[in-house]
Amino acid sequence: MKLISLILLIFILGHLAGMAESGSNEYKDTTVIKSIEGLNFKVPEDMPIKKQHGIFMPMGTNEYVAAKFSKVYEKIEELEESIKKIKNEITQIKTALQSQSTSLQ
């Protein structure tokens, strides 16, 4: 039983380490100055500047926040899918170890 726990712990920690490395630089909170036709805008790096009614302006705050939340929801869905895969792999490992232990008896 200790062997099963050790294998599962190593397996889970390996997956978590991989997920942490892949997402370490995804979300930066940096502002930049974007210049368009002589106009300077200090905005977040990923905020687009649009021309609305003949005037250049940053994307509206509501639109920007909605886009950010959309990305967060996508990431949550990816993580949920990863968790499902990990659970399936754990179940497979448990089944294999149980069948191995019963064959040894």
FIDO-198209 format. One record per residue (C-alpha): residue number from 1; residue in one letter; y, z, x. Coordinates in nm, 4 decimals, decimal comma, always signed. Example, Ala and Ser with C-alpha at 12.3 -4.5 7.8 and 13.67 -1.06 7.14 Angstrom:
BEGIN
<pt num="1" residu="A" north="-0,4500" up="+0,7800" east="+1,2300"/>
<pt num="2" residu="S" north="-0,1060" up="+0,7140" east="+1,3670"/>
end
This chain:
BEGIN
<pt num="1" residu="M" north="+0,0000" up="+0,0000" east="+0,0000"/>
<pt num="2" residu="K" north="+0,2357" up="+0,0740" east="+0,2906"/>
<pt num="3" residu="L" north="+0,1632" up="-0,2718" east="+0,4298"/>
<pt num="4" residu="I" north="+0,2614" up="-0,4336" east="+0,0986"/>
<pt num="5" residu="S" north="+0,5858" up="-0,2352" east="+0,0880"/>
<pt num="6" residu="L" north="+0,6675" up="-0,3280" east="+0,4463"/>
<pt num="7" residu="I" north="+0,6030" up="-0,6987" east="+0,3877"/>
<pt num="8" residu="L" north="+0,8155" up="-0,6986" east="+0,0709"/>
<pt num="9" residu="L" north="+1,0967" up="-0,5146" east="+0,2467"/>
<pt num="10" residu="I" north="+1,1019" up="-0,7640" east="+0,5352"/>
<pt num="11" residu="F" north="+1,0892" up="-1,0550" east="+0,2911"/>
<pt num="12" residu="I" north="+1,3767" up="-0,9253" east="+0,0772"/>
<pt num="13" residu="L" north="+1,5958" up="-0,8337" east="+0,3750"/>
<pt num="14" residu="G" north="+1,5434" up="-1,1794" east="+0,5222"/>
<pt num="15" residu="H" north="+1,6598" up="-1,3461" east="+0,2026"/>
<pt num="16" residu="L" north="+1,9614" up="-1,1164" east="+0,1696"/>
<pt num="17" residu="A" north="+2,0642" up="-1,1811" east="+0,5303"/>
<pt num="18" residu="G" north="+2,0439" up="-1,5547" east="+0,4719"/>
<pt num="19" residu="M" north="+2,2547" up="-1,5317" east="+0,1570"/>
<pt num="20" residu="A" north="+2,5173" up="-1,3192" east="+0,3336"/>
<pt num="21" residu="E" north="+2,5496" up="-1,5644" east="+0,6228"/>
<pt num="22" residu="S" north="+2,5848" up="-1,8663" east="+0,3953"/>
<pt num="23" residu="G" north="+2,8724" up="-1,7143" east="+0,1948"/>
<pt num="24" residu="S" north="+3,0671" up="-1,5223" east="+0,4569"/>
<pt num="25" residu="N" north="+3,3680" up="-1,7581" east="+0,4693"/>
<pt num="26" residu="E" north="+3,3713" up="-1,8946" east="+0,1165"/>
<pt num="27" residu="Y" north="+3,6606" up="-1,6974" east="-0,0295"/>
<pt num="28" residu="K" north="+3,9787" up="-1,6820" east="+0,1731"/>
<pt num="29" residu="D" north="+4,2976" up="-1,5401" east="+0,0340"/>
<pt num="30" residu="T" north="+4,5465" up="-1,7381" east="+0,2406"/>
<pt num="31" residu="T" north="+4,8729" up="-1,8954" east="+0,1420"/>
<pt num="32" residu="V" north="+5,0199" up="-2,2051" east="+0,2978"/>
<pt num="33" residu="I" north="+5,3415" up="-2,3982" east="+0,2656"/>
<pt num="34" residu="K" north="+5,2818" up="-2,7380" east="+0,1088"/>
<pt num="35" residu="S" north="+5,5603" up="-2,9949" east="+0,1369"/>
<pt num="36" residu="I" north="+5,5932" up="-3,2818" east="-0,1067"/>
<pt num="37" residu="E" north="+5,8973" up="-3,5104" east="-0,1055"/>
<pt num="38" residu="G" north="+6,1135" up="-3,2483" east="+0,0635"/>
<pt num="39" residu="L" north="+6,0035" up="-2,9647" east="-0,1632"/>
<pt num="40" residu="N" north="+5,8234" up="-2,6680" east="-0,0077"/>
<pt num="41" residu="F" north="+5,5764" up="-2,4602" east="-0,2055"/>
<pt num="42" residu="K" north="+5,4193" up="-2,1386" east="-0,0754"/>
<pt num="43" residu="V" north="+5,0903" up="-2,1385" east="-0,2620"/>
<pt num="44" residu="P" north="+4,7257" up="-2,0463" east="-0,2106"/>
<pt num="45" residu="E" north="+4,5502" up="-2,2924" east="+0,0167"/>
<pt num="46" residu="D" north="+4,3419" up="-2,4441" east="-0,2625"/>
<pt num="47" residu="M" north="+4,6137" up="-2,4658" east="-0,5295"/>
<pt num="48" residu="P" north="+4,7088" up="-2,8262" east="-0,6044"/>
<pt num="49" residu="I" north="+5,0669" up="-2,9418" east="-0,6523"/>
<pt num="50" residu="K" north="+5,1074" up="-3,1610" east="-0,9605"/>
<pt num="51" residu="K" north="+5,3824" up="-3,3798" east="-1,0944"/>
<pt num="52" residu="Q" north="+5,4501" up="-3,2723" east="-1,4530"/>
<pt num="53" residu="H" north="+5,7277" up="-3,4291" east="-1,6602"/>
<pt num="54" residu="G" north="+5,8693" up="-3,5853" east="-1,3445"/>
<pt num="55" residu="I" north="+5,8838" up="-3,2532" east="-1,1571"/>
<pt num="56" residu="F" north="+5,6541" up="-3,1412" east="-0,8762"/>
<pt num="57" residu="M" north="+5,5135" up="-2,7947" east="-0,9336"/>
<pt num="58" residu="P" north="+5,2078" up="-2,5882" east="-0,8452"/>
<pt num="59" residu="M" north="+4,9199" up="-2,5775" east="-1,0880"/>
<pt num="60" residu="G" north="+4,9866" up="-2,3223" east="-1,3617"/>
<pt num="61" residu="T" north="+4,8610" up="-1,9715" east="-1,2994"/>
<pt num="62" residu="N" north="+4,6336" up="-1,9783" east="-1,6047"/>
<pt num="63" residu="E" north="+4,4736" up="-2,3056" east="-1,4923"/>
<pt num="64" residu="Y" north="+4,4354" up="-2,1794" east="-1,1368"/>
<pt num="65" residu="V" north="+4,2747" up="-1,8503" east="-1,2394"/>
<pt num="66" residu="A" north="+4,0453" up="-2,0327" east="-1,4848"/>
<pt num="67" residu="A" north="+3,9327" up="-2,2657" east="-1,2052"/>
<pt num="68" residu="K" north="+3,8673" up="-1,9678" east="-0,9766"/>
<pt num="69" residu="F" north="+3,6630" up="-1,7891" east="-1,2434"/>
<pt num="70" residu="S" north="+3,4685" up="-2,1086" east="-1,3046"/>
<pt num="71" residu="K" north="+3,3670" up="-2,1073" east="-0,9372"/>
<pt num="72" residu="V" north="+3,2698" up="-1,7402" east="-0,9623"/>
<pt num="73" residu="Y" north="+3,0528" up="-1,8100" east="-1,2672"/>
<pt num="74" residu="E" north="+2,8838" up="-2,0966" east="-1,0808"/>
<pt num="75" residu="K" north="+2,8126" up="-1,8648" east="-0,7882"/>
<pt num="76" residu="I" north="+2,6703" up="-1,5995" east="-1,0231"/>
<pt num="77" residu="E" north="+2,4375" up="-1,8611" east="-1,1729"/>
<pt num="78" residu="E" north="+2,3249" up="-1,9636" east="-0,8216"/>
<pt num="79" residu="L" north="+2,2574" up="-1,6007" east="-0,7329"/>
<pt num="80" residu="E" north="+2,0632" up="-1,5449" east="-1,0546"/>
<pt num="81" residu="E" north="+1,8490" up="-1,8483" east="-0,9720"/>
<pt num="82" residu="S" north="+1,7907" up="-1,7149" east="-0,6195"/>
<pt num="83" residu="I" north="+1,6867" up="-1,3777" east="-0,7625"/>
<pt num="84" residu="K" north="+1,4393" up="-1,5499" east="-0,9963"/>
<pt num="85" residu="K" north="+1,2877" up="-1,7393" east="-0,7019"/>
<pt num="86" residu="I" north="+1,2630" up="-1,4210" east="-0,4956"/>
<pt num="87" residu="K" north="+1,0958" up="-1,2373" east="-0,7852"/>
<pt num="88" residu="N" north="+0,8438" up="-1,5202" east="-0,8208"/>
<pt num="89" residu="E" north="+0,7709" up="-1,5141" east="-0,4482"/>
<pt num="90" residu="I" north="+0,7262" up="-1,1356" east="-0,4567"/>
<pt num="91" residu="T" north="+0,4846" up="-1,1706" east="-0,7490"/>
<pt num="92" residu="Q" north="+0,2888" up="-1,4329" east="-0,5554"/>
<pt num="93" residu="I" north="+0,2739" up="-1,2088" east="-0,2477"/>
<pt num="94" residu="K" north="+0,1602" up="-0,9106" east="-0,4568"/>
<pt num="95" residu="T" north="-0,1089" up="-1,1207" east="-0,6223"/>
<pt num="96" residu="A" north="-0,2298" up="-1,2541" east="-0,2878"/>
<pt num="97" residu="L" north="-0,2388" up="-0,9068" east="-0,1352"/>
<pt num="98" residu="Q" north="-0,4194" up="-0,7609" east="-0,4353"/>
<pt num="99" residu="S" north="-0,6827" up="-1,0342" east="-0,4289"/>
<pt num="100" residu="Q" north="-0,7188" up="-0,9837" east="-0,0539"/>
<pt num="101" residu="S" north="-0,7642" up="-0,6079" east="-0,0938"/>
<pt num="102" residu="T" north="-1,0229" up="-0,6501" east="-0,3721"/>
<pt num="103" residu="S" north="-1,2185" up="-0,8990" east="-0,1625"/>
<pt num="104" residu="L" north="-1,2299" up="-0,6471" east="+0,1249"/>
<pt num="105" residu="Q" north="-1,3778" up="-0,3779" east="-0,0980"/>
end
